[in-house]
Amino acid sequence: MEKDFTEADRYYNAQKKVKEIREFYDHLTVFVLVNPIVIVVNLMTSPGYLWFLWCLMGWGMAIILHGLKVFSFPPFFNKKWEEKKIREIMEKEQNRKTWE
């Protein structure tokens, strides 16, 4: 059961994808610009405890997850997987109702 996409649908989907990619790069840019400031503040105020590492790790993990989602890796993050699962669940539901 494939969907027929019109030109407008394809344009809308492409526009949405470009927006997601732009938002990822905005997020990455803020990460790259803010973290040096965080490092400097840490080293100037409490050089004995490197708390900036916690910021880098937490935010870095968020950047990685954001990138994985935007660039559709691993496969369970993408729309095709979601659509496949929806069809699978609907078929199971239909089969269950058939046997009742």
Biopython code that builds the backbone (N, CA, C, O; Angstrom):
import numpy as np
from Bio.PDB.StructureBuilder import StructureBuilder

atoms = [
    (1, "MET", "N", (0.845, -1.179, 0.000)),
    (1, "MET", "CA", (0.000, 0.000, 0.000)),
    (1, "MET", "C", (0.893, 1.247, 0.000)),
    (1, "MET", "O", (1.069, 1.886, 1.037)),
    (2, "GLU", "N", (1.440, 1.579, -1.135)),
    (2, "GLU", "CA", (2.300, 2.738, -1.270)),
    (2, "GLU", "C", (1.468, 4.006, -1.416)),
    (2, "GLU", "O", (0.378, 3.999, -1.989)),
    (3, "LYS", "N", (2.010, 5.084, -0.886)),
    (3, "LYS", "CA", (1.330, 6.368, -1.018)),
    (3, "LYS", "C", (1.753, 7.029, -2.321)),
    (3, "LYS", "O", (2.911, 6.929, -2.725)),
    (4, "ASP", "N", (0.821, 7.699, -2.973)),
    (4, "ASP", "CA", (1.148, 8.521, -4.124)),
    (4, "ASP", "C", (1.351, 9.941, -3.626)),
    (4, "ASP", "O", (0.430, 10.576, -3.111)),
    (5, "PHE", "N", (2.567, 10.422, -3.789)),
    (5, "PHE", "CA", (2.867, 11.767, -3.333)),
    (5, "PHE", "C", (2.762, 12.735, -4.501)),
    (5, "PHE", "O", (3.285, 12.485, -5.588)),
    (6, "THR", "N", (2.087, 13.825, -4.259)),
    (6, "THR", "CA", (2.017, 14.868, -5.269)),
    (6, "THR", "C", (3.291, 15.689, -5.179)),
    (6, "THR", "O", (4.080, 15.543, -4.245)),
    (7, "GLU", "N", (3.473, 16.537, -6.145)),
    (7, "GLU", "CA", (4.634, 17.429, -6.142)),
    (7, "GLU", "C", (4.618, 18.298, -4.891)),
    (7, "GLU", "O", (5.668, 18.550, -4.299)),
    (8, "ALA", "N", (3.449, 18.755, -4.487)),
    (8, "ALA", "CA", (3.329, 19.591, -3.285)),
    (8, "ALA", "C", (3.726, 18.810, -2.034)),
    (8, "ALA", "O", (4.378, 19.354, -1.142)),
    (9, "ASP", "N", (3.334, 17.533, -1.965)),
    (9, "ASP", "CA", (3.715, 16.695, -0.824)),
    (9, "ASP", "C", (5.227, 16.520, -0.759)),
    (9, "ASP", "O", (5.830, 16.631, 0.308)),
    (10, "ARG", "N", (5.828, 16.245, -1.909)),
    (10, "ARG", "CA", (7.284, 16.058, -1.944)),
    (10, "ARG", "C", (7.996, 17.341, -1.550)),
    (10, "ARG", "O", (8.990, 17.310, -0.825)),
    (11, "TYR", "N", (7.484, 18.474, -2.029)),
    (11, "TYR", "CA", (8.087, 19.763, -1.682)),
    (11, "TYR", "C", (7.969, 20.011, -0.181)),
    (11, "TYR", "O", (8.930, 20.438, 0.459)),
    (12, "TYR", "N", (6.790, 19.744, 0.378)),
    (12, "TYR", "CA", (6.569, 19.941, 1.813)),
    (12, "TYR", "C", (7.515, 19.058, 2.627)),
    (12, "TYR", "O", (8.114, 19.524, 3.597)),
    (13, "ASN", "N", (7.655, 17.782, 2.239)),
    (13, "ASN", "CA", (8.548, 16.870, 2.951)),
    (13, "ASN", "C", (10.002, 17.317, 2.852)),
    (13, "ASN", "O", (10.743, 17.248, 3.832)),
    (14, "ALA", "N", (10.411, 17.774, 1.671)),
    (14, "ALA", "CA", (11.778, 18.266, 1.494)),
    (14, "ALA", "C", (12.010, 19.512, 2.333)),
    (14, "ALA", "O", (13.069, 19.674, 2.940)),
    (15, "GLN", "N", (11.023, 20.382, 2.364)),
    (15, "GLN", "CA", (11.123, 21.610, 3.157)),
    (15, "GLN", "C", (11.258, 21.280, 4.642)),
    (15, "GLN", "O", (12.050, 21.903, 5.350)),
    (16, "LYS", "N", (10.488, 20.305, 5.110)),
    (16, "LYS", "CA", (10.560, 19.872, 6.502)),
    (16, "LYS", "C", (11.939, 19.301, 6.830)),
    (16, "LYS", "O", (12.499, 19.585, 7.888)),
    (17, "LYS", "N", (12.475, 18.501, 5.922)),
    (17, "LYS", "CA", (13.790, 17.884, 6.132)),
    (17, "LYS", "C", (14.878, 18.947, 6.181)),
    (17, "LYS", "O", (15.767, 18.885, 7.031)),
    (18, "VAL", "N", (14.817, 19.917, 5.283)),
    (18, "VAL", "CA", (15.803, 21.000, 5.269)),
    (18, "VAL", "C", (15.735, 21.790, 6.567)),
    (18, "VAL", "O", (16.768, 22.187, 7.107)),
    (19, "LYS", "N", (14.533, 22.021, 7.071)),
    (19, "LYS", "CA", (14.366, 22.741, 8.341)),
    (19, "LYS", "C", (15.004, 21.951, 9.486)),
    (19, "LYS", "O", (15.670, 22.535, 10.341)),
    (20, "GLU", "N", (14.806, 20.629, 9.510)),
    (20, "GLU", "CA", (15.413, 19.791, 10.547)),
    (20, "GLU", "C", (16.936, 19.852, 10.479)),
    (20, "GLU", "O", (17.604, 19.943, 11.509)),
    (21, "ILE", "N", (17.482, 19.802, 9.265)),
    (21, "ILE", "CA", (18.938, 19.857, 9.093)),
    (21, "ILE", "C", (19.468, 21.209, 9.556)),
    (21, "ILE", "O", (20.482, 21.277, 10.251)),
    (22, "ARG", "N", (18.779, 22.292, 9.166)),
    (22, "ARG", "CA", (19.209, 23.626, 9.589)),
    (22, "ARG", "C", (19.196, 23.751, 11.107)),
    (22, "ARG", "O", (20.121, 24.313, 11.692)),
    (23, "GLU", "N", (18.144, 23.227, 11.751)),
    (23, "GLU", "CA", (18.052, 23.290, 13.210)),
    (23, "GLU", "C", (19.174, 22.497, 13.871)),
    (23, "GLU", "O", (19.689, 22.901, 14.913)),
    (24, "PHE", "N", (19.556, 21.367, 13.269)),
    (24, "PHE", "CA", (20.680, 20.603, 13.806)),
    (24, "PHE", "C", (21.961, 21.427, 13.731)),
    (24, "PHE", "O", (22.710, 21.499, 14.705)),
    (25, "TYR", "N", (22.217, 22.053, 12.573)),
    (25, "TYR", "CA", (23.434, 22.852, 12.436)),
    (25, "TYR", "C", (23.411, 24.078, 13.343)),
    (25, "TYR", "O", (24.461, 24.493, 13.832)),
    (26, "ASP", "N", (22.247, 24.662, 13.579)),
    (26, "ASP", "CA", (22.133, 25.752, 14.558)),
    (26, "ASP", "C", (22.514, 25.249, 15.943)),
    (26, "ASP", "O", (23.263, 25.910, 16.663)),
    (27, "HIS", "N", (22.002, 24.088, 16.316)),
    (27, "HIS", "CA", (22.293, 23.471, 17.613)),
    (27, "HIS", "C", (23.798, 23.209, 17.742)),
    (27, "HIS", "O", (24.397, 23.500, 18.777)),
    (28, "LEU", "N", (24.399, 22.661, 16.691)),
    (28, "LEU", "CA", (25.832, 22.373, 16.694)),
    (28, "LEU", "C", (26.654, 23.658, 16.811)),
    (28, "LEU", "O", (27.660, 23.687, 17.520)),
    (29, "THR", "N", (26.234, 24.710, 16.127)),
    (29, "THR", "CA", (26.937, 25.995, 16.194)),
    (29, "THR", "C", (26.905, 26.565, 17.603)),
    (29, "THR", "O", (27.928, 27.032, 18.103)),
    (30, "VAL", "N", (25.756, 26.532, 18.243)),
    (30, "VAL", "CA", (25.647, 27.029, 19.622)),
    (30, "VAL", "C", (26.542, 26.203, 20.539)),
    (30, "VAL", "O", (27.209, 26.756, 21.413)),
    (31, "PHE", "N", (26.564, 24.898, 20.349)),
    (31, "PHE", "CA", (27.421, 24.008, 21.133)),
    (31, "PHE", "C", (28.886, 24.424, 21.006)),
    (31, "PHE", "O", (29.597, 24.537, 22.004)),
    (32, "VAL", "N", (29.328, 24.651, 19.765)),
    (32, "VAL", "CA", (30.726, 25.004, 19.504)),
    (32, "VAL", "C", (31.062, 26.397, 20.048)),
    (32, "VAL", "O", (32.190, 26.622, 20.486)),
    (33, "LEU", "N", (30.127, 27.318, 20.029)),
    (33, "LEU", "CA", (30.391, 28.677, 20.500)),
    (33, "LEU", "C", (30.296, 28.817, 22.019)),
    (33, "LEU", "O", (31.054, 29.584, 22.612)),
    (34, "VAL", "N", (29.392, 28.101, 22.647)),
    (34, "VAL", "CA", (29.161, 28.261, 24.087)),
    (34, "VAL", "C", (30.163, 27.470, 24.924)),
    (34, "VAL", "O", (30.598, 27.944, 25.973)),
    (35, "ASN", "N", (30.527, 26.290, 24.482)),
    (35, "ASN", "CA", (31.377, 25.448, 25.317)),
    (35, "ASN", "C", (32.756, 26.029, 25.617)),
    (35, "ASN", "O", (33.236, 25.834, 26.734)),
    (36, "PRO", "N", (33.427, 26.728, 24.703)),
    (36, "PRO", "CA", (34.686, 27.368, 25.099)),
    (36, "PRO", "C", (34.492, 28.381, 26.239)),
    (36, "PRO", "O", (35.360, 28.522, 27.100)),
    (37, "ILE", "N", (33.369, 29.071, 26.240)),
    (37, "ILE", "CA", (33.078, 30.017, 27.325)),
    (37, "ILE", "C", (32.904, 29.261, 28.632)),
    (37, "ILE", "O", (33.423, 29.678, 29.668)),
    (38, "VAL", "N", (32.180, 28.159, 28.586)),
    (38, "VAL", "CA", (31.970, 27.333, 29.779)),
    (38, "VAL", "C", (33.311, 26.825, 30.301)),
    (38, "VAL", "O", (33.545, 26.823, 31.510)),
    (39, "ILE", "N", (34.186, 26.397, 29.404)),
    (39, "ILE", "CA", (35.504, 25.892, 29.809)),
    (39, "ILE", "C", (36.316, 26.989, 30.482)),
    (39, "ILE", "O", (36.918, 26.763, 31.532)),
    (40, "VAL", "N", (36.334, 28.180, 29.883)),
    (40, "VAL", "CA", (37.088, 29.301, 30.460)),
    (40, "VAL", "C", (36.544, 29.664, 31.834)),
    (40, "VAL", "O", (37.315, 29.870, 32.771)),
    (41, "VAL", "N", (35.225, 29.744, 31.963)),
    (41, "VAL", "CA", (34.619, 30.073, 33.262)),
    (41, "VAL", "C", (35.006, 29.021, 34.294)),
    (41, "VAL", "O", (35.352, 29.367, 35.423)),
    (42, "ASN", "N", (34.954, 27.762, 33.931)),
    (42, "ASN", "CA", (35.330, 26.690, 34.851)),
    (42, "ASN", "C", (36.785, 26.825, 35.281)),
    (42, "ASN", "O", (37.088, 26.750, 36.472)),
    (43, "LEU", "N", (37.682, 27.023, 34.329)),
    (43, "LEU", "CA", (39.108, 27.089, 34.652)),
    (43, "LEU", "C", (39.467, 28.334, 35.448)),
    (43, "LEU", "O", (40.438, 28.323, 36.204)),
    (44, "MET", "N", (38.701, 29.403, 35.291)),
    (44, "MET", "CA", (38.969, 30.633, 36.051)),
    (44, "MET", "C", (38.378, 30.573, 37.454)),
    (44, "MET", "O", (38.961, 31.128, 38.386)),
    (45, "THR", "N", (37.245, 29.918, 37.627)),
    (45, "THR", "CA", (36.577, 29.930, 38.931)),
    (45, "THR", "C", (36.923, 28.737, 39.805)),
    (45, "THR", "O", (37.080, 28.893, 41.016)),
    (46, "SER", "N", (37.043, 27.569, 39.235)),
    (46, "SER", "CA", (37.361, 26.383, 40.046)),
    (46, "SER", "C", (38.192, 25.393, 39.232)),
    (46, "SER", "O", (37.691, 24.358, 38.792)),
    (47, "PRO", "N", (39.474, 25.729, 39.038)),
    (47, "PRO", "CA", (40.320, 24.872, 38.201)),
    (47, "PRO", "C", (40.572, 23.484, 38.797)),
    (47, "PRO", "O", (40.988, 22.569, 38.086)),
    (48, "GLY", "N", (40.324, 23.330, 40.086)),
    (48, "GLY", "CA", (40.542, 22.036, 40.730)),
    (48, "GLY", "C", (39.492, 21.003, 40.365)),
    (48, "GLY", "O", (39.743, 19.802, 40.468)),
    (49, "TYR", "N", (38.332, 21.447, 39.945)),
    (49, "TYR", "CA", (37.252, 20.530, 39.579)),
    (49, "TYR", "C", (36.780, 20.875, 38.170)),
    (49, "TYR", "O", (36.247, 21.960, 37.936)),
    (50, "LEU", "N", (36.970, 19.977, 37.264)),
    (50, "LEU", "CA", (36.639, 20.225, 35.856)),
    (50, "LEU", "C", (35.186, 19.851, 35.553)),
    (50, "LEU", "O", (34.918, 18.862, 34.871)),
    (51, "TRP", "N", (34.255, 20.657, 36.071)),
    (51, "TRP", "CA", (32.832, 20.382, 35.864)),
    (51, "TRP", "C", (32.388, 20.595, 34.431)),
    (51, "TRP", "O", (31.338, 20.100, 34.020)),
    (52, "PHE", "N", (33.194, 21.340, 33.658)),
    (52, "PHE", "CA", (32.807, 21.568, 32.264)),
    (52, "PHE", "C", (32.711, 20.256, 31.482)),
    (52, "PHE", "O", (32.007, 20.175, 30.475)),
    (53, "LEU", "N", (33.433, 19.221, 31.958)),
    (53, "LEU", "CA", (33.365, 17.922, 31.282)),
    (53, "LEU", "C", (31.949, 17.354, 31.312)),
    (53, "LEU", "O", (31.509, 16.720, 30.353)),
    (54, "TRP", "N", (31.233, 17.585, 32.425)),
    (54, "TRP", "CA", (29.843, 17.120, 32.520)),
    (54, "TRP", "C", (28.967, 17.831, 31.490)),
    (54, "TRP", "O", (28.103, 17.224, 30.858)),
    (55, "CYS", "N", (29.211, 19.127, 31.339)),
    (55, "CYS", "CA", (28.457, 19.891, 30.327)),
    (55, "CYS", "C", (28.751, 19.367, 28.923)),
    (55, "CYS", "O", (27.842, 19.151, 28.121)),
    (56, "LEU", "N", (30.038, 19.166, 28.643)),
    (56, "LEU", "CA", (30.417, 18.668, 27.320)),
    (56, "LEU", "C", (29.818, 17.292, 27.041)),
    (56, "LEU", "O", (29.315, 17.037, 25.947)),
    (57, "MET", "N", (29.875, 16.413, 28.033)),
    (57, "MET", "CA", (29.340, 15.062, 27.822)),
    (57, "MET", "C", (27.826, 15.076, 27.629)),
    (57, "MET", "O", (27.310, 14.451, 26.702)),
    (58, "GLY", "N", (27.118, 15.782, 28.497)),
    (58, "GLY", "CA", (25.659, 15.828, 28.393)),
    (58, "GLY", "C", (25.190, 16.462, 27.104)),
    (58, "GLY", "O", (24.366, 15.903, 26.380)),
    (59, "TRP", "N", (25.723, 17.628, 26.829)),
    (59, "TRP", "CA", (25.318, 18.343, 25.621)),
    (59, "TRP", "C", (25.814, 17.610, 24.373)),
    (59, "TRP", "O", (25.128, 17.574, 23.352)),
    (60, "GLY", "N", (27.007, 17.028, 24.464)),
    (60, "GLY", "CA", (27.546, 16.256, 23.347)),
    (60, "GLY", "C", (26.657, 15.072, 23.002)),
    (60, "GLY", "O", (26.428, 14.776, 21.829)),
    (61, "MET", "N", (26.156, 14.395, 24.034)),
    (61, "MET", "CA", (25.232, 13.276, 23.799)),
    (61, "MET", "C", (23.960, 13.777, 23.110)),
    (61, "MET", "O", (23.441, 13.131, 22.200)),
    (62, "ALA", "N", (23.467, 14.932, 23.553)),
    (62, "ALA", "CA", (22.268, 15.506, 22.930)),
    (62, "ALA", "C", (22.526, 15.834, 21.458)),
    (62, "ALA", "O", (21.666, 15.600, 20.609)),
    (63, "ILE", "N", (23.701, 16.370, 21.158)),
    (63, "ILE", "CA", (24.068, 16.681, 19.768)),
    (63, "ILE", "C", (24.105, 15.400, 18.930)),
    (63, "ILE", "O", (23.597, 15.364, 17.809)),
    (64, "ILE", "N", (24.711, 14.358, 19.488)),
    (64, "ILE", "CA", (24.798, 13.082, 18.761)),
    (64, "ILE", "C", (23.403, 12.529, 18.474)),
    (64, "ILE", "O", (23.114, 12.120, 17.349)),
    (65, "LEU", "N", (22.540, 12.516, 19.489)),
    (65, "LEU", "CA", (21.177, 12.009, 19.294)),
    (65, "LEU", "C", (20.405, 12.853, 18.283)),
    (65, "LEU", "O", (19.663, 12.326, 17.454)),
    (66, "HIS", "N", (20.589, 14.166, 18.364)),
    (66, "HIS", "CA", (19.928, 15.066, 17.423)),
    (66, "HIS", "C", (20.387, 14.747, 15.995)),
    (66, "HIS", "O", (19.568, 14.653, 15.081)),
    (67, "GLY", "N", (21.699, 14.582, 15.812)),
    (67, "GLY", "CA", (22.238, 14.254, 14.494)),
    (67, "GLY", "C", (21.730, 12.919, 13.975)),
    (67, "GLY", "O", (21.402, 12.788, 12.796)),
    (68, "LEU", "N", (21.666, 11.920, 14.865)),
    (68, "LEU", "CA", (21.166, 10.605, 14.460)),
    (68, "LEU", "C", (19.722, 10.691, 13.994)),
    (68, "LEU", "O", (19.337, 10.050, 13.016)),
    (69, "LYS", "N", (18.929, 11.483, 14.695)),
    (69, "LYS", "CA", (17.520, 11.629, 14.321)),
    (69, "LYS", "C", (17.383, 12.350, 12.979)),
    (69, "LYS", "O", (16.629, 11.919, 12.106)),
    (70, "VAL", "N", (18.116, 13.445, 12.827)),
    (70, "VAL", "CA", (18.002, 14.249, 11.607)),
    (70, "VAL", "C", (18.485, 13.481, 10.381)),
    (70, "VAL", "O", (17.873, 13.557, 9.315)),
    (71, "PHE", "N", (19.575, 12.747, 10.534)),
    (71, "PHE", "CA", (20.150, 12.053, 9.385)),
    (71, "PHE", "C", (19.710, 10.591, 9.302)),
    (71, "PHE", "O", (20.338, 9.782, 8.619)),
    (72, "SER", "N", (18.621, 10.263, 10.006)),
    (72, "SER", "CA", (17.928, 8.969, 9.909)),
    (72, "SER", "C", (18.807, 7.755, 10.181)),
    (72, "SER", "O", (18.763, 6.761, 9.457)),
    (73, "PHE", "N", (19.596, 7.854, 11.225)),
    (73, "PHE", "CA", (20.379, 6.694, 11.629)),
    (73, "PHE", "C", (20.315, 6.600, 13.129)),
    (73, "PHE", "O", (20.451, 7.638, 13.778)),
    (74, "PRO", "N", (20.130, 5.503, 13.712)),
    (74, "PRO", "CA", (19.812, 4.194, 13.170)),
    (74, "PRO", "C", (18.397, 4.156, 12.601)),
    (74, "PRO", "O", (17.625, 5.098, 12.778)),
    (75, "PRO", "N", (18.062, 3.070, 11.921)),
    (75, "PRO", "CA", (16.804, 3.016, 11.170)),
    (75, "PRO", "C", (15.543, 3.217, 12.000)),
    (75, "PRO", "O", (14.520, 3.630, 11.454)),
    (76, "PHE", "N", (15.582, 2.940, 13.300)),
    (76, "PHE", "CA", (14.362, 3.085, 14.086)),
    (76, "PHE", "C", (14.020, 4.536, 14.379)),
    (76, "PHE", "O", (13.003, 4.812, 15.016)),
    (77, "PHE", "N", (14.844, 5.462, 13.932)),
    (77, "PHE", "CA", (14.541, 6.876, 14.104)),
    (77, "PHE", "C", (13.825, 7.472, 12.891)),
    (77, "PHE", "O", (13.355, 8.608, 12.961)),
    (78, "ASN", "N", (13.730, 6.739, 11.790)),
    (78, "ASN", "CA", (13.214, 7.380, 10.585)),
    (78, "ASN", "C", (11.741, 7.068, 10.321)),
    (78, "ASN", "O", (11.156, 6.175, 10.934)),
    (79, "LYS", "N", (11.166, 7.821, 9.403)),
    (79, "LYS", "CA", (9.735, 7.727, 9.089)),
    (79, "LYS", "C", (9.367, 6.397, 8.438)),
    (79, "LYS", "O", (8.287, 5.864, 8.691)),
    (80, "LYS", "N", (10.255, 5.858, 7.603)),
    (80, "LYS", "CA", (9.944, 4.589, 6.939)),
    (80, "LYS", "C", (9.723, 3.492, 7.975)),
    (80, "LYS", "O", (8.805, 2.682, 7.847)),
    (81, "TRP", "N", (10.567, 3.474, 8.997)),
    (81, "TRP", "CA", (10.411, 2.479, 10.055)),
    (81, "TRP", "C", (9.072, 2.670, 10.755)),
    (81, "TRP", "O", (8.356, 1.702, 11.012)),
    (82, "GLU", "N", (8.734, 3.935, 11.065)),
    (82, "GLU", "CA", (7.466, 4.226, 11.737)),
    (82, "GLU", "C", (6.283, 3.756, 10.891)),
    (82, "GLU", "O", (5.367, 3.113, 11.402)),
    (83, "GLU", "N", (6.306, 4.077, 9.602)),
    (83, "GLU", "CA", (5.207, 3.678, 8.715)),
    (83, "GLU", "C", (5.104, 2.156, 8.621)),
    (83, "GLU", "O", (4.004, 1.603, 8.610)),
    (84, "LYS", "N", (6.247, 1.485, 8.553)),
    (84, "LYS", "CA", (6.254, 0.023, 8.486)),
    (84, "LYS", "C", (5.647, -0.569, 9.753)),
    (84, "LYS", "O", (4.853, -1.507, 9.685)),
    (85, "LYS", "N", (6.019, -0.021, 10.909)),
    (85, "LYS", "CA", (5.491, -0.508, 12.184)),
    (85, "LYS", "C", (3.985, -0.256, 12.281)),
    (85, "LYS", "O", (3.244, -1.109, 12.769)),
    (86, "ILE", "N", (3.538, 0.895, 11.825)),
    (86, "ILE", "CA", (2.106, 1.218, 11.856)),
    (86, "ILE", "C", (1.335, 0.212, 11.013)),
    (86, "ILE", "O", (0.311, -0.315, 11.449)),
    (87, "ARG", "N", (1.832, -0.058, 9.791)),
    (87, "ARG", "CA", (1.169, -1.046, 8.920)),
    (87, "ARG", "C", (1.153, -2.424, 9.572)),
    (87, "ARG", "O", (0.149, -3.135, 9.530)),
    (88, "GLU", "N", (2.283, -2.788, 10.176)),
    (88, "GLU", "CA", (2.390, -4.094, 10.837)),
    (88, "GLU", "C", (1.378, -4.223, 11.974)),
    (88, "GLU", "O", (0.708, -5.249, 12.099)),
    (89, "ILE", "N", (1.268, -3.200, 12.788)),
    (89, "ILE", "CA", (0.325, -3.223, 13.915)),
    (89, "ILE", "C", (-1.113, -3.241, 13.408)),
    (89, "ILE", "O", (-1.957, -3.952, 13.952)),
    (90, "MET", "N", (-1.393, -2.453, 12.359)),
    (90, "MET", "CA", (-2.742, -2.442, 11.798)),
    (90, "MET", "C", (-3.115, -3.815, 11.233)),
    (90, "MET", "O", (-4.248, -4.268, 11.393)),
    (91, "GLU", "N", (-2.159, -4.474, 10.572)),
    (91, "GLU", "CA", (-2.420, -5.814, 10.031)),
    (91, "GLU", "C", (-2.689, -6.814, 11.151)),
    (91, "GLU", "O", (-3.598, -7.638, 11.051)),
    (92, "LYS", "N", (-1.896, -6.737, 12.214)),
    (92, "LYS", "CA", (-2.114, -7.631, 13.357)),
    (92, "LYS", "C", (-3.493, -7.402, 13.956)),
    (92, "LYS", "O", (-4.203, -8.349, 14.292)),
    (93, "GLU", "N", (-3.862, -6.135, 14.085)),
    (93, "GLU", "CA", (-5.174, -5.788, 14.636)),
    (93, "GLU", "C", (-6.287, -6.325, 13.733)),
    (93, "GLU", "O", (-7.286, -6.858, 14.216)),
    (94, "GLN", "N", (-6.105, -6.182, 12.429)),
    (94, "GLN", "CA", (-7.099, -6.673, 11.474)),
    (94, "GLN", "C", (-7.215, -8.197, 11.552)),
    (94, "GLN", "O", (-8.318, -8.743, 11.542)),
    (95, "ASN", "N", (-6.078, -8.872, 11.630)),
    (95, "ASN", "CA", (-6.089, -10.341, 11.739)),
    (95, "ASN", "C", (-6.747, -10.795, 13.034)),
    (95, "ASN", "O", (-7.471, -11.790, 13.053)),
    (96, "ARG", "N", (-6.499, -10.076, 14.100)),
    (96, "ARG", "CA", (-7.091, -10.424, 15.393)),
    (96, "ARG", "C", (-8.610, -10.285, 15.325)),
    (96, "ARG", "O", (-9.336, -11.132, 15.846)),
    (97, "LYS", "N", (-9.086, -9.224, 14.688)),
    (97, "LYS", "CA", (-10.533, -9.009, 14.565)),
    (97, "LYS", "C", (-11.169, -10.054, 13.650)),
    (97, "LYS", "O", (-12.321, -10.439, 13.850)),
    (98, "THR", "N", (-10.423, -10.506, 12.653)),
    (98, "THR", "CA", (-10.936, -11.517, 11.730)),
    (98, "THR", "C", (-11.209, -12.825, 12.461)),
    (98, "THR", "O", (-12.175, -13.520, 12.147)),
    (99, "TRP", "N", (-10.379, -13.162, 13.419)),
    (99, "TRP", "CA", (-10.508, -14.432, 14.135)),
    (99, "TRP", "C", (-11.498, -14.370, 15.282)),
    (99, "TRP", "O", (-11.833, -15.405, 15.858)),
    (100, "GLU", "N", (-11.966, -13.202, 15.623)),
    (100, "GLU", "CA", (-12.911, -13.087, 16.748)),
    (100, "GLU", "C", (-14.313, -13.427, 16.343)),
    (100, "GLU", "O", (-15.223, -13.379, 17.171)),
]
sb = StructureBuilder()
sb.init_structure("model")
sb.init_model(0)
sb.init_chain("A")
sb.init_seg("    ")
for serial, (resi, resn, name, xyz) in enumerate(atoms, 1):
    if name == "N":
        sb.init_residue(resn, " ", resi, " ")
    sb.init_atom(name, np.array(xyz, "f"), 0.0, 1.0, " ", f" {name:<3s}", serial, name[0])
structure = sb.get_structure()
